[in-house]
Structures are given as C-alpha cells and as structure tokens.
Amino acid sequence: MWLLPLLAALAAPVAAAAPVSPEHAVIDAFDAEIPYRPGPVRIGDTRHLVYELHLTNFASEPLTLDRIAVEDAANGTALLALSGEALATALGHIPSGGDPKGPTIAPGERVIAYLDVPLTGGRAPDALAHRVTLARPTGAHIVDAGRVAIDARPLPRLGPPLRGGPWVAVYAPEMERGHRRVPYAVAGHATIPGRFAIDWMKVDAEGRFDRSDGKTLADSLSYGAEVLAVADAVVAATRDDFAEPELRADLPKVAIGDATGNFVALDLGDGRYAFYEHLQPGLRVKPGDRVTRGQVIGRLGLTGQGSAPHLHFHVASAPSPLAAEGLPFLIEGATRIGGYRSIGDLGTPWRPAPPLAPGPALPPANSVVRFPE
C-alpha cells in the first residue's frame, strides 16, 4: 500500500534574512496523502491515471482550496490543473449556480480529490508531483502536496465476462455515491475497491433492460446470463448462501458486508483478483478450483444490494470485497457499438458509436458493447 503523508511545515528552509512571500509562506497544519499508486490504463482510446489526493485540515481555521495542479515530477510538465467548477466537481462540491468558488475544508475535516489525468504523450511519467493552492486573506499559498511513483506493471488483459450483447458498461466516475467515489473503512483502513468497477446490464435496440414491466427478475434481459472466467486462474473465494426472491419489490435490505450477494473472486496472480458479484445461487466453482478463460462459473442474478439484475465486475488488490484497492485492467474482445452521454440517459435508446481503436481497453462510461457469442 502506498501512503505518502506530507506536512506542509516540512517545506524547503528559507534563509532567515529573506522575506517570506505569501506564495511560499509555511502552513503548518495542512496534510496531503496519496494512498494509492496509479498505473496507466486505456479507457476508450486514451490512457489515464486514476487515483485520489486526500487533503486534511489540522488548523483551527478553515482553509479554502483554490487550485490543484499535477505535474510530471521529472521535468515539471503540467498534466492537469483543476480550479473553479472542475475543482469543485473533483471534490464532489458541485456548485448550484453563480461563480464556483473553491471548497472550504473545515478544521479537522478531510476531503478527497478524485483525479483523472489523461496521458496524451507516448510515454507515461515515472512519477507525479502535486501542488495545492490555498486562498487565504494574506494571499494565495502554494503547498507541495506530495509525489507518487507510477505503477508500471503490465495490466491484466482479461477476456469477456459475458457473451453476446448488447451490454451496457454502467458506471459514472463523477457520481457522488458511484463505485468510484465510495471509500470503505474496513479494519481501520480506508480503501476504494470499486475504483474501476463496471455494472454490466443487457439492453435491447430501444434501450430497454426488461421484456415487459420488469417486476420479476426473470423479466430482465440480463437475468440468467452465463458468467465467464476472464482468465486462466484459481478461485480464491466464493459466497453462495443468498437466495433470490421472485419479485424485485421483495428484495431484502442487507448489511454492507452482504452487499455483494453471491460472488466469485478469481486469483489472477501478481496480487490481482477479479470479482463477480450479485450472482444467482448455485455457483459452478468453489475455492481452490482452477478455471480456464471462457469457462462458465455462474449465472447473472440479483443477490445482495441492487435494484435490477446486473453483473458487478472489478479487479482488486486482495480477495476481499471491501478491504482492497480497486485496480485497473483491460478487456479483450469487446466491440463498442454505441453509448449514452450520461448515466441519467439509461433506459432511453442508445446512440450508435464507432468501434474503438484495436487493442484491449476499458470501455468508456456507459458504452454499449458486444462480446463474442
């Protein structure tokens, strides 16, 4: 686990005789942490670095954020600059109107900046440097907010988790309570297991997810689809003790520890585990089994927490649904045929879209894809 705490008081020393400008004044109660080491991942046709910057105010007065900048640590090349509405969105502080002012961190409060750095060059940087600008009555104060080395390990290239289609890759990085923005503090440590999670739902040409009124699980176009092993792997963990009601309205409320429902976790090697959640009762595998890519391991259902049948899929750093960091991965064999502008458009006809460039990738948010039959 990568944890890079930084106290702004540990700034480079200034000669005693030199005046201290507001830009470089020491702020002795501002902490920045980067708890997750990002690796480049292709999303659509662009590579990205997706990670978080945790900011904590230990001062007795509020601190107002004005700007976050991300640079190549080797040469200072600017990679991302967030201010105004973009900064507010990254922090979940969406302005309701007017001039978007940087959010204020109250004394004792921690905020998380959810960062997405697009990489347009040929080679990813070896490390990233961060600078945070604080707005104070005495002027703007720029604080070095830590460095993080890039995880350069090759990403797992996974096969399709399902057959045919069309399937919608349902996720919304900007959604306040979406997978991307839900930390879980388990055993005294916070992680984001769903950082790259996708909910797969089958759709028809008109954008419908159900054959009729959708009241029964069997009415769903997704329900009962065979779920496939994405790689040659060993089954690391399973759960298969949830039953399903016939009607969606009868789904029980579950504790957070039961939210996954019936699940399978595959050990992909190199500290990576593929998770399949909300499966029907009657899994085809058990812990210790060896599976081959494309093998049927279960069927798509609706156990645990959810409102409609779907396959939740993600890759994580440990065989635990919650106590693990979500890791990037690539999917082979998915052909994009369409998509939605936003998650709020789901249920309406999807828009056709050209295929992505050849090669494994994560589908862009709310893409419509086909897998091989």
C-alpha positions as CSV (number, residue, x, y, z in Angstrom):
1,M,0.0,0.0,0.0
2,W,1.3,3.4,-0.9
3,L,0.8,6.1,1.6
4,L,2.6,9.4,1.2
5,P,1.8,11.8,4.0
6,L,3.1,15.3,3.7
7,L,3.1,18.1,6.3
8,A,3.4,21.4,4.6
9,A,5.5,22.5,7.5
10,L,8.3,20.4,6.0
11,A,8.8,22.9,3.2
12,A,12.3,23.8,2.0
13,P,14.0,26.1,4.6
14,V,14.1,29.8,3.8
15,A,17.1,31.9,4.8
16,A,16.5,33.8,8.0
17,A,17.2,37.2,6.4
18,A,15.0,36.7,3.4
19,P,11.4,38.0,3.5
20,V,8.7,35.3,3.2
21,S,6.1,36.0,0.5
22,P,2.6,34.7,0.9
23,E,3.2,32.3,-2.0
24,H,5.8,30.4,-0.1
25,A,4.7,31.0,3.5
26,V,4.7,27.9,5.7
27,I,1.3,26.5,6.6
28,D,1.8,24.2,9.5
29,A,-1.5,22.3,9.6
30,F,-2.3,21.1,6.1
31,D,-1.8,17.4,5.3
32,A,-1.9,15.7,1.8
33,E,-1.8,12.0,1.3
34,I,-1.8,9.8,-1.8
35,P,-2.8,6.4,-0.5
36,Y,-3.0,4.6,-3.9
37,R,-0.3,4.2,-6.5
38,P,-1.8,4.7,-10.0
39,G,-0.9,2.8,-13.2
40,P,-1.8,3.9,-16.8
41,V,-5.0,2.4,-18.1
42,R,-6.5,2.7,-21.5
43,I,-10.1,3.9,-21.3
44,G,-11.6,4.1,-24.7
45,D,-8.9,5.4,-26.9
46,T,-7.0,7.5,-24.3
47,R,-4.7,6.4,-21.4
48,H,-5.5,7.7,-18.0
49,L,-4.1,7.8,-14.4
50,V,-7.0,7.5,-12.0
51,Y,-6.3,8.0,-8.3
52,E,-7.0,10.3,-5.3
53,L,-5.5,13.1,-3.3
54,H,-6.6,13.1,0.4
55,L,-6.4,16.6,2.0
56,T,-6.8,17.2,5.7
57,N,-7.0,20.5,7.6
58,F,-5.4,20.3,11.1
59,A,-5.6,24.0,11.6
60,S,-8.1,25.8,13.9
61,E,-9.4,27.9,11.0
62,P,-11.0,26.9,7.7
63,L,-8.8,26.5,4.6
64,T,-10.1,27.3,1.1
65,L,-8.9,25.3,-1.8
66,D,-8.3,27.4,-5.0
67,R,-6.4,25.0,-7.3
68,I,-4.9,21.6,-7.6
69,A,-2.1,21.0,-10.2
70,V,-0.5,17.7,-11.3
71,E,2.9,17.7,-12.9
72,D,5.5,15.3,-14.3
73,A,7.8,15.0,-11.3
74,A,10.9,14.7,-13.5
75,N,10.5,17.9,-15.5
76,G,7.6,19.9,-14.2
77,T,5.4,19.4,-17.3
78,A,1.8,20.3,-16.4
79,L,-0.5,17.3,-16.8
80,L,-3.7,18.5,-15.0
81,A,-4.9,21.8,-13.4
82,L,-8.2,22.0,-11.6
83,S,-9.9,25.2,-10.4
84,G,-13.4,26.6,-10.3
85,E,-16.1,24.2,-11.3
86,A,-13.6,21.5,-12.4
87,L,-12.1,21.5,-8.9
88,A,-15.5,21.5,-7.2
89,T,-16.5,18.5,-9.3
90,A,-13.3,16.6,-8.5
91,L,-14.1,17.1,-4.8
92,G,-17.8,16.4,-5.0
93,H,-18.6,20.1,-4.2
94,I,-20.9,20.8,-7.2
95,P,-21.8,24.5,-7.3
96,S,-25.6,25.2,-7.6
97,G,-25.0,28.3,-9.6
98,G,-23.0,31.5,-9.9
99,D,-19.3,31.8,-9.6
100,P,-17.9,28.4,-8.5
101,K,-15.6,29.2,-5.5
102,G,-13.1,26.6,-4.3
103,P,-14.5,24.4,-1.5
104,T,-13.5,25.2,2.1
105,I,-12.0,22.5,4.4
106,A,-13.3,22.9,7.9
107,P,-11.0,22.4,10.9
108,G,-10.5,18.6,11.4
109,E,-12.1,17.8,8.0
110,R,-10.7,15.6,5.3
111,V,-11.7,15.9,1.6
112,I,-10.8,13.6,-1.3
113,A,-9.9,15.0,-4.7
114,Y,-10.8,12.3,-7.3
115,L,-8.2,12.8,-10.0
116,D,-8.2,11.6,-13.6
117,V,-5.1,12.6,-15.5
118,P,-5.3,11.9,-19.3
119,L,-2.0,10.9,-20.9
120,T,-1.6,12.3,-24.4
121,G,2.1,11.6,-24.9
122,G,3.7,8.4,-25.9
123,R,5.3,7.5,-22.5
124,A,3.8,7.9,-19.1
125,P,5.8,9.8,-16.5
126,D,7.7,7.8,-13.9
127,A,6.2,9.9,-11.0
128,L,3.7,12.7,-10.4
129,A,4.1,15.8,-8.3
130,H,1.2,17.8,-6.8
131,R,0.7,21.4,-5.8
132,V,-2.3,22.7,-4.0
133,T,-3.1,26.5,-3.9
134,L,-4.9,27.7,-0.8
135,A,-6.8,31.0,-0.8
136,R,-6.2,33.0,2.5
137,P,-6.7,36.6,3.5
138,T,-2.9,37.2,3.1
139,G,-2.9,35.9,-0.5
140,A,-2.5,32.6,-2.3
141,H,-0.4,30.0,-0.7
142,I,1.1,27.2,-2.8
143,V,1.8,23.9,-1.0
144,D,3.8,21.0,-2.2
145,A,1.3,18.2,-1.9
146,G,3.4,15.1,-2.3
147,R,4.8,12.8,-5.1
148,V,3.8,9.3,-6.1
149,A,5.6,6.9,-8.3
150,I,3.7,5.3,-11.2
151,D,2.9,1.6,-11.1
152,A,4.4,0.5,-14.3
153,R,3.4,-3.2,-14.1
154,P,1.6,-4.5,-17.2
155,L,-2.1,-4.6,-16.7
156,P,-4.0,-7.9,-16.8
157,R,-5.6,-8.4,-20.3
158,L,-8.9,-10.1,-19.5
159,G,-11.4,-11.9,-21.6
160,P,-15.1,-11.0,-21.7
161,P,-17.1,-11.8,-18.5
162,L,-20.2,-12.4,-20.6
163,R,-21.3,-13.4,-24.1
164,G,-23.1,-11.6,-26.9
165,G,-24.9,-8.4,-26.2
166,P,-25.6,-5.6,-26.4
167,W,-24.3,-5.0,-22.9
168,V,-24.0,-1.5,-21.3
169,A,-20.9,-0.8,-19.2
170,V,-22.7,1.1,-16.5
171,Y,-20.5,3.4,-14.4
172,A,-20.2,7.1,-13.7
173,P,-16.9,8.4,-12.3
174,E,-18.5,11.7,-11.3
175,M,-21.4,10.2,-9.4
176,E,-21.3,11.1,-5.7
177,R,-22.2,7.6,-4.5
178,G,-21.0,5.7,-7.5
179,H,-18.4,2.9,-7.2
180,R,-15.5,5.3,-7.9
181,R,-16.4,7.6,-5.0
182,V,-17.2,5.2,-2.2
183,P,-14.3,4.6,0.3
184,Y,-14.8,1.8,2.8
185,A,-13.0,1.9,6.1
186,V,-12.6,-1.8,7.0
187,A,-10.3,-3.0,9.8
188,G,-9.2,0.6,10.5
189,H,-8.1,1.4,6.9
190,A,-10.0,3.1,4.1
191,T,-9.9,1.7,0.5
192,I,-11.9,2.2,-2.7
193,P,-12.5,-1.3,-4.1
194,G,-14.8,-0.1,-6.9
195,R,-12.3,2.4,-8.4
196,F,-12.7,0.7,-11.8
197,A,-15.9,-1.3,-11.2
198,I,-18.4,-1.8,-14.0
199,D,-22.0,-3.0,-13.7
200,W,-22.9,-4.9,-16.8
201,M,-26.6,-4.8,-18.0
202,K,-28.1,-6.2,-21.2
203,V,-30.1,-3.8,-23.3
204,D,-32.2,-4.0,-26.5
205,A,-32.1,-1.7,-29.5
206,E,-34.6,0.6,-27.9
207,G,-32.6,0.9,-24.7
208,R,-34.9,-1.3,-22.6
209,F,-33.5,-3.5,-19.9
210,D,-36.6,-5.6,-19.4
211,R,-39.0,-7.6,-21.6
212,S,-42.2,-6.0,-20.1
213,D,-42.8,-4.4,-16.8
214,G,-39.6,-5.5,-15.1
215,K,-41.4,-6.6,-11.9
216,T,-39.9,-10.1,-11.9
217,L,-36.2,-11.0,-12.1
218,A,-36.8,-13.3,-15.0
219,D,-38.2,-10.4,-17.0
220,S,-34.8,-8.8,-17.1
221,L,-32.8,-9.2,-20.3
222,S,-29.7,-9.7,-18.2
223,Y,-31.0,-12.3,-15.7
224,G,-29.6,-15.8,-16.0
225,A,-26.8,-14.9,-18.5
226,E,-23.8,-17.2,-18.2
227,V,-20.9,-15.5,-16.4
228,L,-17.5,-16.4,-17.7
229,A,-14.0,-16.7,-16.3
230,V,-11.9,-13.8,-17.7
231,A,-8.6,-15.6,-17.4
232,D,-6.9,-18.9,-16.5
233,A,-7.0,-18.6,-12.8
234,V,-7.6,-20.1,-9.4
235,V,-10.8,-19.5,-7.5
236,A,-9.7,-17.5,-4.4
237,A,-13.1,-17.0,-2.6
238,T,-16.8,-17.5,-3.1
239,R,-20.1,-16.9,-1.4
240,D,-23.2,-18.8,-2.3
241,D,-25.7,-18.6,0.6
242,F,-28.1,-15.9,-0.8
243,A,-31.5,-16.8,-2.2
244,E,-33.4,-14.7,-4.7
245,P,-37.0,-13.5,-4.4
246,E,-39.2,-13.8,-7.5
247,L,-40.2,-10.1,-7.4
248,R,-37.8,-7.2,-7.3
249,A,-40.0,-5.4,-4.8
250,D,-39.3,-8.3,-2.3
251,L,-35.6,-7.8,-2.2
252,P,-34.5,-7.6,1.4
253,K,-32.3,-4.8,2.8
254,V,-28.8,-6.1,3.5
255,A,-25.9,-5.1,5.7
256,I,-22.9,-3.6,4.0
257,G,-21.0,-6.8,4.5
258,D,-23.7,-8.7,2.5
259,A,-24.0,-6.1,-0.3
260,T,-22.0,-8.3,-2.8
261,G,-24.5,-11.1,-2.6
262,N,-23.3,-14.4,-4.1
263,F,-19.8,-13.7,-5.5
264,V,-16.7,-15.3,-7.0
265,A,-13.2,-14.0,-6.7
266,L,-10.5,-15.3,-9.1
267,D,-6.8,-15.1,-8.3
268,L,-5.2,-13.6,-11.4
269,G,-1.7,-13.6,-10.0
270,D,0.6,-10.7,-9.2
271,G,-1.7,-9.5,-6.4
272,R,-4.8,-9.0,-8.5
273,Y,-8.2,-10.6,-8.0
274,A,-11.2,-10.5,-10.3
275,F,-14.6,-10.1,-8.6
276,Y,-18.0,-11.1,-9.9
277,E,-20.9,-10.1,-7.6
278,H,-24.8,-10.4,-7.3
279,L,-24.7,-13.9,-8.9
280,Q,-27.6,-16.4,-8.8
281,P,-27.5,-19.2,-6.2
282,G,-25.7,-22.3,-7.4
283,L,-22.2,-21.3,-8.4
284,R,-20.3,-23.6,-10.7
285,V,-17.0,-23.2,-8.8
286,K,-15.6,-23.3,-5.3
287,P,-12.4,-22.0,-3.6
288,G,-9.3,-23.8,-4.9
289,D,-10.8,-24.8,-8.3
290,R,-8.7,-24.0,-11.4
291,V,-10.7,-22.3,-14.2
292,T,-9.9,-21.6,-17.8
293,R,-10.7,-18.4,-19.7
294,G,-14.2,-18.6,-21.1
295,Q,-15.4,-21.2,-18.6
296,V,-18.9,-20.7,-17.1
297,I,-18.5,-20.0,-13.4
298,G,-22.1,-19.0,-12.5
299,R,-25.2,-17.1,-13.8
300,L,-26.1,-13.4,-13.5
301,G,-28.6,-12.7,-10.8
302,L,-29.7,-10.2,-8.2
303,T,-28.4,-11.1,-4.7
304,G,-27.1,-8.7,-2.2
305,Q,-27.7,-5.0,-2.7
306,G,-29.2,-3.8,-6.0
307,S,-32.4,-2.8,-7.7
308,A,-32.1,-4.7,-11.0
309,P,-30.2,-7.8,-12.2
310,H,-26.6,-6.9,-13.3
311,L,-23.1,-8.3,-13.1
312,H,-20.8,-6.2,-10.9
313,F,-17.2,-6.7,-12.0
314,H,-14.0,-5.3,-10.7
315,V,-10.3,-6.1,-10.1
316,A,-8.8,-5.6,-6.6
317,S,-5.6,-6.0,-4.6
318,A,-6.9,-8.6,-2.2
319,P,-9.6,-11.4,-2.2
320,S,-11.9,-9.2,-0.1
321,P,-14.9,-7.4,-1.5
322,L,-14.3,-4.3,0.7
323,A,-10.9,-4.4,2.2
324,A,-8.9,-3.9,-1.0
325,E,-7.9,-1.3,-3.5
326,G,-9.6,-1.3,-6.9
327,L,-7.0,-1.9,-9.7
328,P,-7.1,-1.1,-13.4
329,F,-7.5,-3.8,-16.0
330,L,-8.0,-4.2,-19.8
331,I,-10.8,-6.2,-21.6
332,E,-10.2,-8.0,-24.9
333,G,-12.9,-8.9,-27.3
334,A,-15.4,-6.1,-26.5
335,T,-16.6,-4.2,-29.6
336,R,-18.2,-0.8,-28.9
337,I,-21.4,-0.2,-30.9
338,G,-22.9,2.7,-29.0
339,G,-23.3,4.5,-25.8
340,Y,-25.0,7.1,-23.6
341,R,-23.9,10.6,-22.8
342,S,-24.6,10.1,-19.1
343,I,-25.9,7.5,-16.7
344,G,-29.1,9.5,-16.4
345,D,-30.0,8.6,-20.0
346,L,-30.1,4.9,-19.3
347,G,-33.4,3.4,-20.3
348,T,-33.7,5.5,-23.4
349,P,-32.5,4.5,-26.9
350,W,-28.7,4.4,-27.0
351,R,-26.7,6.3,-29.6
352,P,-24.6,4.4,-32.2
353,A,-20.9,4.9,-31.9
354,P,-17.9,3.8,-34.0
355,P,-15.7,1.0,-32.7
356,L,-12.7,1.9,-30.6
357,A,-9.1,1.5,-32.0
358,P,-8.0,-2.1,-31.9
359,G,-6.5,-3.5,-28.7
360,P,-7.6,-4.2,-25.1
361,A,-9.2,-1.3,-23.2
362,L,-11.7,-0.4,-20.6
363,P,-14.9,0.7,-22.3
364,P,-15.8,4.4,-21.7
365,A,-18.5,5.1,-19.1
366,N,-21.9,3.9,-20.2
367,S,-20.7,2.4,-23.5
368,V,-22.8,-0.2,-25.3
369,V,-20.6,-3.2,-26.4
370,R,-20.9,-6.7,-27.9
371,F,-18.9,-9.6,-26.8
372,P,-18.2,-12.7,-28.9
373,E,-21.1,-15.3,-28.8
